[in-house]
Amino acid sequence: MIEDIRYLIVFAKVAEVGSFSRAAEALELSNATISMHLAKLEKNLGVALLYRNTRKLSLTHDGLNLLETAKSMLELYEKGIIEFKQRSISTTNNLRISIPAVFINSAAFMTQIGNFIKHHPGINLDILCSDNRNDIISESIDVAFRIGDLPDSSLKAKHVFEFSRTVVGSRELLDQYPLIKHPRDLSAIPWIGLTMRPNYRLFTHVNGDQYEVKYVPQIRLDNVEAVYQLAKQGIGLAAPPEFLTPDDIARGTIEKVLPEWSLSPMKVYAVWPPNISPSSIAYTLINSIYDALD
């Protein structure tokens, strides 16, 4: 039945322009497709709808009877397409994105968002800030920026930049334990967990040695900055992005643990639905972030 609607639209356009070739041009189809659709419509209805020879075509009695219904289908189709294109023009600069909440504190990232807004003064930008991963499809998100490895999916993704992390603890916490000389010593100290990250950290020494620390946190949160705030209060160790820590380290509020050992940088990806046009404003944002921060 749905196919018949397409066939009726083709039939109405052929009757309107009086030619298979002109109908094919108007509907952006091939002559063969036009002919096939009409043949299928006639077969489904069990009647002949038009006669034609090399120079002209004419409607049969049944074709004339069907024409009004077909013209109504064509009118609805053409009106709908025109209205949709007009709405698309007016909403071209609408953009809905999702960013990790912790990026609010990244001067580098937020500067690029600000620059993007300044360079696109007509944009209508909706930003969701959450350290949990939003559902791109159900929440109608055009672009999501996500931290860490991505699960296999039909979504498209691009690595846009990465940031460094550092393990920190308060002096109040660290004074309760023997001097930390090696990552293995961290297993005896409480950690604050992140619900979206696994409970282990792989450390790499400046000489290339590696050591993995596993832990079972008693406290877990779904927000990176909240974890960091509790770490500053001596609740446990944390591994926040380095862009959160410089001022607190300078003030002595927090201390970097094992400075000769480092964690691997966290990768940040832009993720988007597969049917977004490469010429869209969403792609412009992705590429601007990549060009500035990669």
C-alpha positions as CSV (number, residue, x, y, z in Angstrom):
1,M,0.0,0.0,0.0
2,I,2.8,2.4,0.8
3,E,4.4,1.7,-2.5
4,D,1.2,2.6,-4.3
5,I,1.4,6.1,-2.8
6,R,4.8,6.5,-4.6
7,Y,3.3,5.1,-7.8
8,L,0.4,7.5,-7.6
9,I,2.7,10.5,-7.2
10,V,4.6,9.3,-10.3
11,F,1.4,8.8,-12.2
12,A,0.1,12.3,-11.3
13,K,3.3,13.9,-12.4
14,V,3.3,12.1,-15.7
15,A,-0.2,13.2,-16.3
16,E,0.6,16.8,-15.3
17,V,3.7,17.2,-17.6
18,G,2.5,14.8,-20.4
19,S,5.8,13.1,-20.7
20,F,7.8,10.3,-19.0
21,S,11.1,12.1,-19.5
22,R,9.8,15.4,-18.1
23,A,8.3,13.6,-15.1
24,A,11.5,11.8,-14.5
25,E,13.4,15.1,-14.6
26,A,10.9,16.7,-12.2
27,L,11.0,13.8,-9.7
28,E,14.8,13.2,-10.1
29,L,14.2,9.7,-11.3
30,S,15.2,7.7,-14.4
31,N,12.9,7.1,-17.3
32,A,13.1,3.4,-16.5
33,T,12.0,4.0,-12.9
34,I,9.1,6.1,-14.0
35,S,8.0,3.4,-16.4
36,M,8.4,0.6,-13.9
37,H,6.4,2.5,-11.2
38,L,3.5,3.0,-13.6
39,A,3.6,-0.6,-14.7
40,K,3.5,-1.8,-11.1
41,L,0.6,0.6,-10.3
42,E,-1.4,-0.7,-13.3
43,K,-0.6,-4.3,-12.2
44,N,-1.7,-3.7,-8.6
45,L,-4.9,-2.0,-9.7
46,G,-5.6,-4.5,-12.5
47,V,-6.3,-1.7,-15.1
48,A,-4.6,0.3,-17.8
49,L,-4.1,3.9,-16.8
50,L,-2.6,5.5,-19.9
51,Y,-1.8,4.8,-23.5
52,R,1.4,6.1,-25.1
53,N,3.4,6.0,-28.3
54,T,6.7,7.6,-29.2
55,R,5.2,11.0,-29.5
56,K,2.3,11.4,-27.0
57,L,0.4,9.7,-24.2
58,S,-3.3,9.8,-23.2
59,L,-5.2,8.7,-20.1
60,T,-7.6,5.8,-20.2
61,H,-11.1,6.1,-18.6
62,D,-9.7,4.4,-15.5
63,G,-6.7,6.7,-15.6
64,L,-9.0,9.8,-15.6
65,N,-11.0,8.3,-12.7
66,L,-7.8,7.9,-10.7
67,L,-6.3,11.2,-11.6
68,E,-7.9,13.3,-8.8
69,T,-6.7,11.0,-6.1
70,A,-3.2,10.9,-7.6
71,K,-3.1,14.7,-7.9
72,S,-4.0,15.0,-4.3
73,M,-1.1,12.8,-3.4
74,L,1.2,14.8,-5.6
75,E,0.0,18.1,-4.1
76,L,0.6,16.8,-0.5
77,Y,4.0,15.6,-1.4
78,E,5.2,18.8,-3.1
79,K,3.7,21.0,-0.4
80,G,5.3,19.0,2.3
81,I,8.7,19.1,0.6
82,I,8.6,22.8,0.1
83,E,7.5,23.5,3.7
84,F,10.2,21.1,5.0
85,K,12.9,22.9,3.0
86,Q,11.7,26.3,4.3
87,R,11.8,25.0,7.9
88,S,15.3,23.6,7.2
89,I,16.6,26.9,6.1
90,S,15.3,28.6,9.2
91,T,16.7,25.9,11.5
92,T,20.1,25.4,9.8
93,N,21.9,27.1,12.7
94,N,20.1,25.1,15.5
95,L,22.6,22.9,17.3
96,R,22.2,20.7,20.3
97,I,25.4,19.4,21.9
98,S,26.5,17.4,25.0
99,I,29.8,18.0,26.9
100,P,31.2,16.4,30.0
101,A,30.4,18.7,33.0
102,V,34.0,18.8,34.0
103,F,34.9,20.7,30.8
104,I,33.1,23.7,32.2
105,N,36.4,24.2,34.1
106,S,38.6,23.7,31.0
107,A,39.6,27.2,29.8
108,A,41.0,25.8,26.6
109,F,37.8,23.9,25.7
110,M,35.3,26.6,26.8
111,T,37.4,29.2,24.9
112,Q,36.8,27.3,21.7
113,I,33.1,27.0,22.4
114,G,33.0,30.8,23.0
115,N,35.0,31.4,19.8
116,F,32.6,29.2,17.8
117,I,29.6,31.2,19.1
118,K,31.3,34.5,18.3
119,H,32.1,33.3,14.7
120,H,28.4,32.1,14.2
121,P,26.3,35.0,15.7
122,G,23.1,33.5,14.3
123,I,23.5,30.1,16.0
124,N,20.9,28.7,18.4
125,L,23.0,26.5,20.6
126,D,21.7,24.2,23.3
127,I,24.4,22.7,25.5
128,L,23.9,19.7,27.9
129,C,26.5,19.4,30.6
130,S,26.8,16.0,32.2
131,D,29.6,13.6,33.1
132,N,27.2,10.7,32.3
133,R,26.8,9.9,28.7
134,N,23.6,11.2,27.1
135,D,21.7,9.1,24.7
136,I,22.4,10.9,21.4
137,I,19.4,9.5,19.5
138,S,16.6,9.7,22.1
139,E,17.7,13.1,23.3
140,S,18.1,14.5,19.7
141,I,21.8,15.5,20.2
142,D,23.7,16.6,17.2
143,V,27.2,16.2,18.7
144,A,28.4,14.7,21.9
145,F,31.9,15.2,23.3
146,R,32.9,12.0,25.2
147,I,35.9,11.1,27.3
148,G,37.5,7.7,27.1
149,D,37.1,4.6,24.9
150,L,33.9,4.3,22.9
151,P,31.6,1.2,22.6
152,D,30.9,-0.2,19.2
153,S,27.9,1.5,17.7
154,S,26.4,2.9,14.5
155,L,27.4,6.4,15.5
156,K,30.2,8.3,13.9
157,A,33.2,9.4,16.0
158,K,36.4,11.4,15.7
159,H,39.3,11.8,18.1
160,V,39.4,15.6,18.7
161,F,41.9,16.1,21.5
162,E,43.2,14.6,24.8
163,F,44.0,15.9,28.2
164,S,46.5,14.9,31.0
165,R,45.5,13.5,34.4
166,T,47.3,13.5,37.7
167,V,46.7,11.5,40.9
168,V,46.2,13.9,43.9
169,G,45.4,13.7,47.6
170,S,45.2,16.1,50.5
171,R,48.0,16.4,53.0
172,E,45.5,15.5,55.7
173,L,45.0,12.2,54.0
174,L,48.6,11.5,52.9
175,D,49.9,12.1,56.5
176,Q,47.9,9.1,57.7
177,Y,50.0,6.7,55.7
178,P,53.8,5.8,55.3
179,L,55.7,7.8,52.7
180,I,54.5,6.9,49.2
181,K,57.5,5.7,47.0
182,H,55.8,3.5,44.5
183,P,52.3,3.0,42.9
184,R,51.9,-0.2,44.9
185,D,51.8,1.9,48.1
186,L,48.6,3.5,46.8
187,S,46.6,0.3,47.3
188,A,46.5,0.9,51.0
189,I,44.9,4.4,50.6
190,P,41.2,4.9,50.0
191,W,40.2,6.1,46.5
192,I,37.1,8.0,45.4
193,G,35.5,6.2,42.5
194,L,33.9,7.5,39.3
195,T,30.8,5.5,38.2
196,M,31.8,5.9,34.5
197,R,35.4,4.8,34.9
198,P,36.9,1.4,35.9
199,N,38.5,1.0,39.3
200,Y,42.1,0.8,38.3
201,R,44.9,3.1,37.2
202,L,47.9,2.3,35.1
203,F,51.0,4.3,36.0
204,T,54.0,4.8,33.8
205,H,57.4,5.9,35.2
206,V,59.6,8.3,33.4
207,N,62.0,5.4,32.7
208,G,59.1,3.5,31.0
209,D,58.2,1.0,33.8
210,Q,54.5,0.4,34.3
211,Y,52.4,-0.6,37.3
212,E,48.7,-1.1,37.6
213,V,46.9,-0.1,40.8
214,K,43.5,-1.7,41.5
215,Y,41.2,-0.4,44.2
216,V,37.6,-0.8,45.6
217,P,36.2,2.6,46.3
218,Q,33.7,3.0,49.2
219,I,32.5,6.2,47.7
220,R,31.6,6.6,44.0
221,L,30.2,9.6,42.2
222,D,29.1,10.4,38.7
223,N,30.7,13.8,38.5
224,V,34.4,14.4,38.1
225,E,34.5,17.8,39.9
226,A,32.5,16.4,42.8
227,V,35.2,13.6,43.2
228,Y,37.9,16.3,43.1
229,Q,36.1,18.4,45.8
230,L,35.9,15.4,48.1
231,A,39.6,14.6,47.4
232,K,40.5,18.1,48.6
233,Q,38.7,17.4,51.9
234,G,40.8,14.3,52.5
235,I,38.2,11.7,51.7
236,G,40.4,9.8,49.3
237,L,42.7,9.8,46.3
238,A,41.4,11.0,42.9
239,A,42.8,11.3,39.3
240,P,41.2,14.5,37.9
241,P,42.2,16.3,34.8
242,E,45.3,18.5,35.3
243,F,43.4,21.6,34.3
244,L,41.5,21.4,37.6
245,T,44.5,21.2,39.9
246,P,47.2,24.0,39.4
247,D,45.7,26.6,41.7
248,D,45.0,24.1,44.5
249,I,48.5,22.6,44.2
250,A,50.0,26.1,44.4
251,R,48.0,26.8,47.5
252,G,48.8,23.5,49.1
253,T,45.2,22.4,49.2
254,I,46.0,19.3,47.3
255,E,49.3,17.5,46.5
256,K,50.4,15.6,43.4
257,V,51.2,12.0,44.3
258,L,54.3,10.3,42.7
259,P,55.2,13.1,40.3
260,E,57.7,10.8,38.5
261,W,54.8,8.5,37.6
262,S,52.0,9.5,35.2
263,L,48.7,8.3,33.9
264,S,48.1,8.0,30.2
265,P,46.2,11.0,28.8
266,M,42.4,10.7,28.3
267,K,41.2,10.9,24.8
268,V,38.2,13.0,23.9
269,Y,35.9,12.1,21.0
270,A,33.2,13.9,19.1
271,V,30.3,11.5,18.4
272,W,27.4,12.2,16.2
273,P,24.5,10.4,14.3
274,P,25.6,8.9,11.0
275,N,23.2,10.8,8.8
276,I,24.3,14.4,9.7
277,S,25.4,16.2,6.6
278,P,29.2,17.0,6.3
279,S,28.1,20.6,5.4
280,S,26.2,21.0,8.6
281,I,27.0,23.4,11.5
282,A,27.6,20.3,13.6
283,Y,30.6,19.4,11.4
284,T,31.9,22.9,11.6
285,L,31.9,22.7,15.4
286,I,33.7,19.3,15.4
287,N,36.4,20.6,13.0
288,S,36.9,23.8,14.9
289,I,37.5,22.0,18.2
290,Y,39.8,19.5,16.4
291,D,41.8,22.2,14.7
292,A,42.2,24.2,17.9
293,L,43.0,21.5,20.4
294,D,44.4,18.5,18.7
